[in-house]
Amino acid sequence: MGREVRKEGTRVWQRMLSGRRLNLIDPSPLDIEIADIAHGLARVARWNGQTSGPHIFSVAQHTLLVEAVMREQTPRVDVTWRLAALLHDAPEYVIGDMISPFKAVLGEGYKSVEKRLLSAIHIRFGLPAVLDGKIAEAIKAADKGAAYLEATELAGFAADEARRLFGRDPGLSPATQEDYLTPWSAAKAEKRFLARFKALAPS
């Protein structure tokens, strides 16, 4: 029993493993489950799968890396914004991870769907629908730092090329870097994503 997409008039629905049917055009926070997000992100490959290692480097693992970078860069940041960092790519559990050049080709249509999904996800888990500019910038900086590490450690980029595209090395501790940059199995990525979500989410 796989996922199915169902059209009803102008609505498009995605059936999730939980049984929820998520409207991609007008997503409701009530149809969003963290188990669906964790399961999906753990099975979506970063870098179109062009990374080294016996497993894909999943979006779930990437989001955990971003949250770790943010935690080290801004150690006093509120736990609420760490949760926002963990969920920054959560829409990809539905729409997949597309490389930036292809996103540019698709244009505003893709971005608008992505933004609506992220807003619904934020509301579902007690975050503002749209983040404050400074918080969004901090998450983006951590995202770029994570991308630098992934590019140089897993995707075959030279350091100078990665610096030009993503900025500087965020300087994670060696132990943290080794952990988060060793590609995990889908099951491990899903489990660790859920564990971190539970640690950050309001009870």
C-alpha positions as CSV (number, residue, x, y, z in Angstrom):
1,M,0.0,0.0,0.0
2,G,1.9,3.0,-1.2
3,R,1.1,6.7,-1.1
4,E,-1.5,8.0,-3.5
5,V,-2.2,11.5,-4.8
6,R,-5.9,12.2,-5.2
7,K,-7.4,15.2,-7.2
8,E,-10.8,16.6,-6.3
9,G,-11.6,19.7,-8.4
10,T,-8.8,22.1,-7.7
11,R,-7.5,20.3,-4.6
12,V,-4.6,17.9,-4.6
13,W,-4.3,15.4,-1.7
14,Q,-1.3,13.3,-0.6
15,R,-2.1,10.2,1.5
16,M,0.3,9.6,4.3
17,L,1.2,6.4,6.1
18,S,-0.7,7.6,9.2
19,G,-3.8,7.7,7.0
20,R,-3.9,11.5,6.9
21,R,-4.7,13.1,3.6
22,L,-2.8,16.4,3.3
23,N,-4.0,19.0,0.9
24,L,-0.9,20.3,-0.8
25,I,-2.6,23.6,-2.0
26,D,-4.2,24.5,1.3
27,P,-2.6,22.3,4.0
28,S,-4.3,22.1,7.4
29,P,-2.1,21.8,10.5
30,L,-4.6,19.2,11.7
31,D,-3.5,16.8,8.9
32,I,0.2,17.0,9.9
33,E,1.8,14.3,12.0
34,I,5.4,14.3,13.2
35,A,5.6,10.5,12.5
36,D,4.9,11.1,8.9
37,I,7.5,13.9,8.7
38,A,10.2,11.8,10.4
39,H,9.4,8.8,8.2
40,G,9.4,10.8,4.9
41,L,12.5,12.9,5.7
42,A,14.5,9.8,6.6
43,R,13.9,8.5,3.1
44,V,14.6,11.6,1.1
45,A,18.2,12.0,-0.2
46,R,20.2,15.2,0.0
47,W,22.3,16.1,-3.0
48,N,20.2,13.9,-5.2
49,G,21.9,10.9,-3.6
50,Q,25.3,12.0,-4.9
51,T,27.1,11.4,-1.6
52,S,29.6,8.9,-0.3
53,G,28.8,6.1,2.1
54,P,26.7,3.0,2.3
55,H,23.5,5.0,3.0
56,I,21.9,8.1,1.5
57,F,22.5,11.3,3.5
58,S,18.9,12.0,4.3
59,V,17.1,15.2,4.8
60,A,16.2,14.0,8.4
61,Q,20.0,13.8,9.1
62,H,20.6,17.1,7.5
63,T,18.0,18.8,9.7
64,L,19.6,17.4,12.8
65,L,23.0,18.6,11.6
66,V,21.5,22.1,11.0
67,E,20.1,22.2,14.5
68,A,23.5,21.1,15.9
69,V,25.3,23.8,14.0
70,M,22.8,26.4,15.2
71,R,23.2,25.1,18.8
72,E,27.0,25.6,18.6
73,Q,26.8,28.9,16.8
74,T,24.2,30.4,19.1
75,P,24.3,28.4,22.4
76,R,21.8,30.7,24.2
77,V,19.1,30.5,21.5
78,D,15.7,29.6,22.8
79,V,14.6,26.0,22.4
80,T,11.7,27.2,20.3
81,W,14.0,28.3,17.6
82,R,16.0,25.1,17.8
83,L,12.8,23.3,17.0
84,A,12.2,25.7,14.0
85,A,15.7,24.8,12.8
86,L,14.9,21.1,13.1
87,L,11.7,21.6,11.0
88,H,13.2,24.0,8.5
89,D,13.0,21.5,5.7
90,A,10.0,19.6,6.9
91,P,7.9,20.3,3.8
92,E,10.2,17.9,1.9
93,Y,8.5,15.0,3.6
94,V,5.8,15.7,1.0
95,I,7.5,17.4,-1.9
96,G,11.0,15.9,-1.8
97,D,14.3,17.7,-1.8
98,M,15.1,19.5,-5.0
99,I,18.5,20.9,-5.8
100,S,18.7,24.7,-5.8
101,P,19.2,25.0,-9.6
102,F,16.1,23.1,-10.3
103,K,14.1,25.1,-7.7
104,A,15.2,28.2,-9.7
105,V,13.8,26.6,-12.9
106,L,10.5,25.9,-11.2
107,G,10.2,29.4,-9.9
108,E,7.5,30.8,-7.6
109,G,5.1,27.9,-7.9
110,Y,7.3,25.6,-6.0
111,K,8.2,28.2,-3.4
112,S,4.6,29.1,-2.7
113,V,3.7,25.4,-2.0
114,E,6.8,25.0,0.2
115,K,5.9,28.2,2.2
116,R,2.3,27.1,2.8
117,L,3.4,23.7,3.9
118,L,6.0,25.1,6.3
119,S,3.5,27.6,7.8
120,A,1.1,24.8,8.4
121,I,3.8,22.7,10.0
122,H,4.9,25.6,12.2
123,I,1.3,26.1,13.4
124,R,0.8,22.4,14.1
125,F,3.8,22.4,16.5
126,G,3.3,25.8,18.2
127,L,5.6,27.9,16.1
128,P,4.8,31.2,14.4
129,A,3.5,30.7,10.9
130,V,6.3,33.0,9.6
131,L,9.5,33.3,11.6
132,D,11.0,36.6,12.7
133,G,13.7,37.8,10.2
134,K,16.6,37.4,12.7
135,I,15.6,33.9,13.6
136,A,15.1,33.0,9.9
137,E,18.6,34.4,9.2
138,A,20.2,32.4,12.0
139,I,18.6,29.2,10.7
140,K,19.7,30.0,7.1
141,A,23.3,30.6,8.4
142,A,23.2,27.2,10.1
143,D,21.8,25.6,7.0
144,K,24.6,27.0,4.9
145,G,27.2,25.8,7.5
146,A,25.7,22.3,7.3
147,A,25.7,22.5,3.5
148,Y,29.5,23.4,3.6
149,L,30.2,20.3,5.7
150,E,28.1,18.0,3.6
151,A,29.6,19.3,0.4
152,T,33.2,18.9,1.5
153,E,32.8,15.7,3.6
154,L,30.3,13.8,1.5
155,A,29.6,15.3,-1.9
156,G,33.1,15.7,-3.3
157,F,33.4,19.5,-3.3
158,A,36.7,21.2,-2.9
159,A,36.9,23.5,0.1
160,D,37.3,26.7,-2.0
161,E,34.2,25.8,-4.1
162,A,32.2,25.1,-1.0
163,R,33.2,28.4,0.6
164,R,32.2,30.3,-2.5
165,L,28.7,28.6,-2.5
166,F,28.0,28.1,1.2
167,G,30.3,30.3,3.2
168,R,32.8,29.2,5.8
169,D,33.2,26.0,7.8
170,P,31.0,26.3,10.9
171,G,33.7,24.7,13.0
172,L,31.7,21.9,14.7
173,S,33.6,19.9,17.3
174,P,35.3,16.8,15.7
175,A,33.0,14.3,17.7
176,T,29.9,16.1,16.6
177,Q,31.0,16.4,13.0
178,E,31.9,12.7,12.8
179,D,28.6,11.7,14.2
180,Y,26.3,13.9,12.1
181,L,28.3,13.4,8.9
182,T,28.4,9.6,8.9
183,P,25.3,8.7,6.8
184,W,22.8,6.7,8.8
185,S,20.3,4.1,7.8
186,A,16.7,5.4,7.3
187,A,15.6,3.7,10.5
188,K,18.3,5.4,12.5
189,A,17.7,8.8,11.0
190,E,13.9,8.5,11.6
191,K,14.5,7.4,15.3
192,R,17.0,10.2,16.0
193,F,14.8,12.8,14.3
194,L,11.8,11.8,16.5
195,A,14.0,11.7,19.6
196,R,15.3,15.2,19.0
197,F,11.8,16.5,18.1
198,K,10.5,15.2,21.5
199,A,13.4,16.9,23.3
200,L,12.6,20.2,21.7
201,A,8.9,20.3,21.3
202,P,6.6,21.8,24.0
203,S,5.0,19.1,26.1
